[in-house]
Amino acid sequence: MAKLYFRYGAMNSGKSTALLQVAYNYEERGQHVLLAKPEIDTKGASQIESRLGVTREVDFLIPAGGDARALFRDERERMLRRGAEGLIPAEPVDVACLLVDEAQFLSAQQVDDLFRIAVEDGIPVMAYGIRNDFLTHAFPGSARLLAIAHSLEEMKTICRCGRKAVFNGRVVGGRFVFDGDQVAIDEAAGGGTAPDVVTYESLCGNCYLEESGGRLG
């Protein structure tokens, strides 16, 4: 039976890089994959961007309120047609895996769609994302993935102090902030400290509490 996998970690834990590596591994063996991400993730527009500089276009974006399973099925049908027309190698034609980046931005219903793609459509789904926002609250998509994914894997990274990072601190204009909307896309391009530039830093529990003045959530 195909499974739904959730690979999660704090910022800078290499999630997008790992996703792109998985896609490469499949394709190196002559198999086909589909890549997707939530439309709300405007960083990179329709691309998945690794912090190592590797980028790749997604096959489809998932809009807020969109039916992820229907979008997947549409793309799967296009791939099958292209194989039948000889536009891609005829064997194998079908999708070997669906890879989803920034899965924390999905709704709970869209995560259920991914589960159905794995269980009912028989296609493995690998979702990558972060668990918690900058206030340590779970994203809806991540909470649902933690509840129903067949397999959970933590991708580790380190805090500036050398400890394991588990939280994501939001930095605006060079200062940590602990108020604001749950979603504010990282807009740093080339690093700057303008008042409206939003970046994130992975922090351990000790450093998070130090920066927040003891505030947790």
C-alpha positions as CSV (number, residue, x, y, z in Angstrom):
1,M,0.0,0.0,0.0
2,A,1.2,3.5,-0.9
3,K,1.8,5.8,2.1
4,L,1.7,9.4,3.1
5,Y,5.0,10.6,4.5
6,F,5.7,13.8,6.4
7,R,9.2,15.0,6.7
8,Y,9.4,18.0,8.9
9,G,12.0,20.3,10.5
10,A,12.8,23.8,11.5
11,M,13.9,26.4,8.9
12,N,17.1,25.6,7.2
13,S,17.0,21.9,7.8
14,G,17.3,21.1,4.1
15,K,13.7,20.1,3.4
16,S,13.5,21.5,-0.1
17,T,16.9,20.2,-1.0
18,A,15.9,16.8,0.2
19,L,12.7,16.9,-1.9
20,L,14.6,17.9,-5.0
21,Q,17.1,15.1,-4.3
22,V,14.2,12.5,-4.0
23,A,12.8,13.8,-7.4
24,Y,16.2,13.4,-9.0
25,N,16.6,9.9,-7.6
26,Y,13.3,8.7,-9.0
27,E,14.0,10.3,-12.4
28,E,17.5,8.9,-12.6
29,R,15.8,5.4,-12.5
30,G,13.4,6.3,-15.3
31,Q,10.4,7.0,-13.1
32,H,8.1,10.0,-13.1
33,V,7.2,12.3,-10.3
34,L,4.9,15.3,-9.8
35,L,5.9,18.3,-7.7
36,A,3.5,20.6,-6.0
37,K,3.3,23.3,-3.4
38,P,0.7,25.6,-1.9
39,E,0.0,28.8,-3.9
40,I,0.3,30.9,-0.8
41,D,4.0,30.3,-0.8
42,T,4.9,33.2,-3.1
43,K,8.7,32.8,-2.6
44,G,10.0,31.4,-5.8
45,A,6.6,31.9,-7.5
46,S,5.9,28.5,-9.2
47,Q,9.3,27.1,-8.3
48,I,10.7,25.1,-5.4
49,E,13.8,26.8,-4.2
50,S,16.6,25.2,-2.2
51,R,18.8,27.4,-0.1
52,L,21.7,25.7,-1.9
53,G,20.6,27.5,-5.1
54,V,18.8,24.5,-6.8
55,T,15.4,25.3,-8.3
56,R,12.7,23.5,-10.1
57,E,9.3,24.3,-11.5
58,V,6.4,22.6,-9.8
59,D,3.8,20.7,-11.9
60,F,0.9,22.4,-10.1
61,L,0.1,24.9,-7.4
62,I,-2.5,24.2,-4.7
63,P,-4.6,27.3,-4.1
64,A,-6.3,28.0,-0.8
65,G,-9.5,26.0,-0.7
66,G,-8.4,24.0,-3.8
67,D,-9.0,20.3,-4.2
68,A,-5.5,18.8,-4.0
69,R,-6.6,15.4,-5.2
70,A,-8.5,16.8,-8.2
71,L,-5.5,18.9,-9.2
72,F,-3.2,15.8,-8.8
73,R,-5.6,13.7,-10.9
74,D,-5.6,16.3,-13.7
75,E,-1.8,16.4,-13.8
76,R,-1.6,12.6,-13.7
77,E,-3.9,12.4,-16.7
78,R,-1.8,14.9,-18.6
79,M,1.3,12.7,-17.9
80,L,-0.5,9.6,-19.0
81,R,-1.6,11.4,-22.3
82,R,1.9,12.6,-22.9
83,G,3.3,9.1,-22.5
84,A,0.7,7.7,-24.8
85,E,1.6,10.3,-27.4
86,G,5.3,9.5,-27.1
87,L,6.2,12.9,-25.6
88,I,7.8,11.2,-22.6
89,P,9.2,7.7,-22.4
90,A,6.4,5.2,-22.6
91,E,7.6,3.0,-19.7
92,P,6.8,3.7,-17.0
93,V,4.1,6.2,-17.8
94,D,2.3,6.5,-14.5
95,V,3.3,8.8,-11.6
96,A,5.7,7.1,-9.1
97,C,5.4,9.7,-6.4
98,L,3.9,13.0,-5.5
99,L,6.2,15.4,-3.7
100,V,4.7,18.4,-1.9
101,D,6.9,21.3,-0.5
102,E,5.8,23.8,2.2
103,A,3.1,21.4,3.3
104,Q,2.4,23.4,6.5
105,F,0.4,25.9,4.4
106,L,-2.1,23.3,3.3
107,S,-5.5,23.1,5.0
108,A,-6.5,20.0,7.0
109,Q,-8.9,19.0,4.1
110,Q,-6.0,19.3,1.6
111,V,-3.9,17.0,3.8
112,D,-6.8,14.5,3.8
113,D,-6.7,14.8,0.0
114,L,-3.0,13.7,0.1
115,F,-3.9,10.8,2.3
116,R,-6.6,9.7,-0.2
117,I,-4.1,10.0,-3.1
118,A,-1.8,7.6,-1.2
119,V,-4.4,5.1,0.1
120,E,-7.1,5.2,-2.6
121,D,-5.1,6.2,-5.7
122,G,-2.1,4.1,-4.8
123,I,0.5,6.8,-5.3
124,P,3.1,7.5,-2.5
125,V,3.0,11.1,-1.3
126,M,6.0,12.8,0.4
127,A,5.1,16.1,2.1
128,Y,7.8,18.4,3.5
129,G,7.3,21.3,5.8
130,I,7.7,22.9,9.3
131,R,5.6,22.0,12.3
132,N,5.2,25.3,14.1
133,D,5.0,29.0,13.3
134,F,7.1,31.7,14.9
135,L,4.9,31.7,18.0
136,T,5.3,27.9,18.4
137,H,1.7,27.2,17.3
138,A,1.2,24.3,14.9
139,F,0.2,25.1,11.3
140,P,-3.1,23.5,10.3
141,G,-1.5,21.5,7.6
142,S,1.3,20.2,9.8
143,A,-1.1,19.4,12.6
144,R,-3.1,17.2,10.3
145,L,-0.1,15.6,8.8
146,L,1.3,14.7,12.3
147,A,-2.1,13.1,13.0
148,I,-2.6,11.0,9.9
149,A,0.7,10.5,8.0
150,H,1.8,6.9,7.9
151,S,5.4,7.9,8.4
152,L,7.0,10.8,10.3
153,E,10.6,11.8,9.9
154,E,12.3,14.8,11.6
155,M,14.9,16.6,9.6
156,K,17.4,18.2,12.0
157,T,19.3,21.4,12.0
158,I,21.2,23.4,14.6
159,C,20.7,26.7,16.4
160,R,23.3,29.4,16.4
161,C,24.4,28.1,19.8
162,G,25.0,24.6,18.5
163,R,22.0,22.9,20.1
164,K,19.3,21.2,18.1
165,A,16.9,23.8,16.6
166,V,13.2,23.2,17.1
167,F,11.6,26.6,16.7
168,N,11.4,29.3,14.0
169,G,12.1,32.9,15.1
170,R,10.7,35.6,12.9
171,V,13.1,38.5,12.2
172,V,11.8,41.8,10.8
173,G,14.3,44.6,10.1
174,G,17.0,42.7,12.0
175,R,14.9,42.2,15.2
176,F,13.0,39.2,16.5
177,V,9.2,39.8,16.6
178,F,6.6,37.8,18.5
179,D,3.4,39.4,17.2
180,G,1.7,39.3,13.7
181,D,0.0,37.0,11.3
182,Q,0.8,33.3,11.2
183,V,2.0,33.5,7.6
184,A,4.6,36.0,6.5
185,I,6.7,34.7,3.6
186,D,10.4,35.0,3.9
187,E,11.2,37.9,1.6
188,A,14.9,38.4,2.1
189,A,16.7,38.5,-1.2
190,G,20.4,39.1,-0.7
191,G,19.9,39.7,3.0
192,G,19.0,43.2,4.1
193,T,17.7,44.9,7.2
194,A,15.0,47.2,5.8
195,P,12.1,47.6,8.2
196,D,9.8,45.4,6.1
197,V,12.2,42.6,5.3
198,V,11.0,39.3,6.8
199,T,13.5,36.5,7.5
200,Y,13.5,33.5,9.9
201,E,16.1,31.9,12.1
202,S,16.1,28.4,13.5
203,L,16.4,28.4,17.3
204,C,16.7,25.9,20.1
205,G,14.3,26.2,23.1
206,N,16.8,28.1,25.2
207,C,17.6,30.7,22.6
208,Y,13.9,31.1,21.7
209,L,13.0,31.9,25.3
210,E,15.9,34.3,25.6
211,E,14.8,36.2,22.5
212,S,11.1,36.2,23.5
213,G,11.7,37.3,27.1
214,G,10.4,33.9,28.3
215,R,7.3,34.0,26.1
216,L,6.3,30.7,24.7
217,G,3.3,30.9,22.3
